[in-house]
Amino acid sequence: MAITSANQLELLQTAEAVAREKMIDPDLVIQAMEDSLARAAKSRYGAEMDIRVKIDRKTGRAAFTRVRTVVEDEALENHHAQLTVKQAKSFLADPQIGDEIVDEVPPVDLGRIAAQSAKQVILQKVREAERDRQFEEFRDRKGSIINGVVKREEYGNVIVDIGRGEGILRRNEKIGREAYRIGDRIRCFIKDVRREVRGPQVFLSRTDPQFMAELFKMEVPEIYDGIIEIKAVARDPGSRAKIAVISYDNGIDPVGACVGMRGSRVQAVVNELQGEKIDIIPWNQDQATFLVNALQPAQVSKVVVDEDAGKIEVVVPDEQLSLAIGRRGQNVRLASQLTGLDIDILTEAEESQRRQAEFAERTKLFMDTLDVDEMMAQLLVSEGFTNLEEVAYVDQDELLSIDGFDEGTAAELQARARDYLEEQAKKALDNARALGVDDSLIGFEGLTPQMLEALGKDGIKTLEDFATCADWELAGGWTTENGQRKKDDGLLEKFDMSLEEAQHLVMTARVMLGWVDPTEMGGATEETPAEEEEEAGA
């Protein structure tokens, strides 16, 4: 009954008090009051009527009005809230569709039930406004650090009081076996803010790599000022972490600035992260140099980068192998996360043994297929030739540059290589036909006879079969199962087919069959298993 008191200013005083308490706009509270009064008036005058209430923001006077809208004859559904143009002429000189006729009606005094209903409407509106304010406030703070107080624990998840709301620190976002008591102060990273039915949910984390980056930003003024930038972070929460930094001022050492005087700056971060050991690494644009830095404290002898495959091979001295790998593979795993590359670590002895095996294998290949002696085969391998295609189709001058090779020898070698390749292609094509591969697929440009044979063995025999394949089924891909990356071999991966090439071939086949509009060829992409899984997790 308070909202319809004779003292009309009480409405404004109530609105301001509620707004101040909930820290929301007073106008939102007044709008909620207007809606609740209008709903109460409808229960008195009739639910079919369009009753509206306007509260004067200065005097607090509530004006009750009945509104009727001018509509077309066939659109007339509610005689209490609508009028036709003909009926409206009694009230307006020149009525138009959409015009409104407003009549003031006497205010209503709320009964006990109506007053309770009005109160519930106001509370609901105020609650919604408060939730919106909380969501907007914490959404803007996503990606930053917030201080809070432990409120309670539910099933291993910690509920944190973060001022104007609550945040949840899930069990898997805590470092190691962290345990908190009610009232403990806690510092967390705002990982995500979502608008949900029960209100905005603020998800906190202490294991996110960016939590450590933000801690360094707080401890190192040069990072906050932008003189030093954190380029990459990798963490094994509670155990070890690596952080790559670069300085844009030649006079400032990025590693030294992050370590601080006698390690004071990095120690402050370590203490917050429950003793997590942190390796601070200078970032370098050159992948090989950056990786050598990332594998510290291990010493690296040689780095071989395969940019196309996204892999990198690192050779270390025999006695450095365990240090480079780290306990349970921790060091190499963090270095891999930091650089974004798959890293294979070999000892010098293993690399030497592998090179000798490759040399012997290629030497035997040339001896068997080109019918040459061991010395000539070894000369070809030593000059960098790895397969018959290179010998058959390389510019003849490259063969002539090998000591002891004249034009006759080079021409004969290329002829033998081409004859052998043609013979193998004919055999593969015959095998493909024997497997039932259709002419529609055999005539498809971009597939070699050996590829057709591999497809036929897997049951892909027509152009329609080929068009239903995904690019990763042909070129291979990666999936993650139980946190472990697993390689999926592609049907044509052994022929060095890339995802881009596979996608182009599949889309071309679909266009030829009329399944896809040719204009879609440019921007169409297919998801690899890893991408599909990431989307499902998100």
Summary of the structure (lengths in Angstrom):
residues: 538
radius of gyration: 37.2
end to end distance: 49.1
largest distance: 116.0
contacts: 1581
relative contact order: 0.04
helix: 49%
strand: 20%
